């Protein structure tokens, strides 16, 4: 009986996650509805498990397809793995093409993201390989289901706070990142 308890205890210790586990986050586009709320979050369309499934903005419902594990890749970039599908956020490197989830491959530079902190505390996520940033597309980028694509960076950190010539088009490239816990 004592041997069985020791084996069980050893197995339990071997599968315990370390204290420095990666955070689980959600991305909230800086998009306001007519009431001044931010109702959307980054979402794998249809909660799909398939590689190649597009990423959209959708109503924040707290589901796992809207949660992302932030992996520090050790080179100043992060990979973002969807909690639901276990696939990673990726760009194909072409301006205006929708972001999608793909099988995770840390060696693929199109899955690497730099988190650029803006003066107002929001973030821009940029792929250093393509220089594209995560961008909510659409005519007014305020609709559920609008695609999230890779697009040319529309400004630098010094001009996001209403510089001369500022327009609302800059807001569709800014996101808040909320840490939901650790995995």
C-alpha positions in Angstrom: 0.0 0.0 0.0 2.8 2.4 0.8 4.5 1.8 -2.5 1.4 2.6 -4.4 1.1 6.0 -2.6 4.7 6.9 -3.3 4.3 6.1 -7.1 1.1 8.1 -7.2 2.8 11.0 -5.5 5.8 10.8 -7.9 3.4 10.9 -10.9 1.6 13.9 -9.5 4.8 15.8 -9.1 6.0 15.0 -12.6 2.9 16.5 -14.3 2.7 19.6 -12.1 3.2 22.8 -14.2 6.0 25.1 -13.1 5.2 28.4 -11.3 6.4 30.4 -14.4 3.6 29.2 -16.7 2.7 31.3 -19.7 -0.1 33.8 -19.3 -3.5 33.3 -21.0 -4.6 36.6 -22.6 -7.4 38.1 -24.7 -7.0 40.9 -27.2 -9.6 43.7 -27.2 -9.6 46.0 -30.3 -9.9 49.6 -29.5 -13.2 49.8 -31.2 -16.1 51.6 -29.7 -19.8 51.0 -30.4 -22.4 53.8 -30.4 -22.6 53.5 -26.6 -18.8 53.9 -26.1 -18.3 50.2 -25.2 -15.7 47.8 -26.6 -17.8 44.7 -27.2 -15.4 42.7 -29.3 -12.3 40.5 -28.9 -10.0 38.5 -31.1 -11.8 35.2 -32.1 -11.0 32.1 -34.1 -14.0 32.0 -36.4 -16.5 29.3 -35.5 -14.3 28.0 -32.7 -12.7 25.9 -35.4 -9.8 23.5 -34.7 -8.6 23.6 -38.3 -5.3 25.1 -39.5 -6.0 28.0 -41.8 -9.2 29.2 -40.0 -9.4 33.0 -40.1 -9.3 35.3 -37.1 -12.1 37.8 -36.7 -13.4 40.2 -34.1 -16.5 38.9 -32.3 -18.6 39.6 -29.3 -16.6 38.9 -26.1 -18.2 35.7 -24.8 -15.3 34.3 -22.7 -15.0 31.1 -24.8 -11.7 29.4 -25.2 -11.5 30.3 -28.9 -11.1 33.9 -27.7 -8.2 33.1 -25.3 -4.5 33.0 -26.3 -1.5 31.6 -24.5 1.3 34.0 -24.7 4.6 32.2 -25.3 7.9 34.1 -24.8 10.0 33.0 -27.7 13.2 34.3 -26.2 14.1 36.7 -28.9 11.9 39.7 -27.9 8.9 38.2 -29.7 5.9 36.2 -28.6 3.9 33.4 -30.1 0.1 33.3 -29.4 -1.5 29.9 -29.1 -5.3 29.6 -29.1 -6.5 27.9 -25.9 -9.3 26.1 -27.8 -7.5 24.8 -30.9 -3.9 24.8 -29.7 -3.0 26.5 -33.0 -1.0 29.7 -33.3 -1.7 33.1 -34.6 -0.1 33.7 -38.0 0.2 36.1 -40.9 1.0 35.1 -44.4 3.1 38.3 -44.8 0.9 39.9 -47.4 -0.6 43.3 -46.7 -4.4 43.1 -46.3 -4.6 39.4 -45.9 -6.6 38.0 -43.0 -4.7 36.5 -40.0 -5.4 32.9 -39.3 -4.5 30.0 -37.0 -1.9 27.4 -38.0 -0.1 24.5 -36.5 2.4 26.0 -34.1 6.0 26.2 -35.3 8.3 28.3 -33.2 10.8 28.4 -36.1 8.3 30.1 -38.4 8.9 33.9 -38.3 5.4 34.6 -39.5 4.1 33.3 -36.1 6.4 35.7 -34.1 4.8 38.9 -32.7 6.4 42.0 -31.1 4.2 43.7 -28.5 4.7 47.5 -29.0 3.4 49.5 -26.0 1.7 52.8 -27.0 1.9 55.9 -24.9 -1.7 55.5 -23.8 -1.1 51.9 -22.6 -2.7 50.1 -25.5 -0.7 47.8 -27.7 0.2 47.2 -31.4 1.2 43.7 -32.3 3.7 43.6 -35.1 5.2 40.7 -37.0 8.9 41.6 -37.3 9.4 39.4 -40.4 6.7 41.1 -42.5 6.6 44.4 -40.5 2.7 44.1 -40.7 0.6 44.8 -37.6 -2.6 43.2 -36.4 -5.4 45.3 -37.9 -9.2 45.2 -37.7 -10.5 45.5 -41.3 -13.9 46.5 -42.6 -15.5 49.7 -43.7 -16.0 51.0 -40.3 -14.3 48.2 -38.3 -17.2 48.1 -35.8 -19.0 45.0 -36.8 -19.0 41.5 -35.4 -17.2 39.3 -37.8 -14.9 41.9 -39.3 -11.7 40.3 -40.4 -8.4 40.8 -38.5 -5.6 41.2 -41.0 -2.0 42.1 -41.3 -1.6 45.7 -42.5 1.0 48.4 -42.8 1.8 50.2 -39.6 0.0 53.6 -39.7 2.1 55.4 -37.2 4.8 55.1 -34.6 4.7 55.1 -30.8 5.1 58.9 -30.8 2.1 59.8 -32.8 -0.8 57.7 -31.5 -2.1 60.4 -29.2 -3.8 62.7 -31.6 -0.9 64.2 -33.6 -1.5 66.7 -36.4 -3.4 64.9 -39.1 -4.6 62.2 -36.8 -7.7 60.2 -37.8 -9.7 57.4 -36.3 -8.2 55.0 -38.8 -5.3 54.6 -36.3 -7.5 53.1 -33.6 -8.1 49.9 -35.6 -4.5 48.9 -35.0 -4.6 49.4 -31.2 -5.5 46.6 -28.7 -5.8 46.2 -25.0 -4.4 42.9 -23.7 -6.0 41.4 -20.7 -4.3 38.6 -18.7 -7.0 36.1 -17.8 -4.7 33.7 -15.8 -2.0 31.2 -16.4 -1.9 27.9 -18.1 
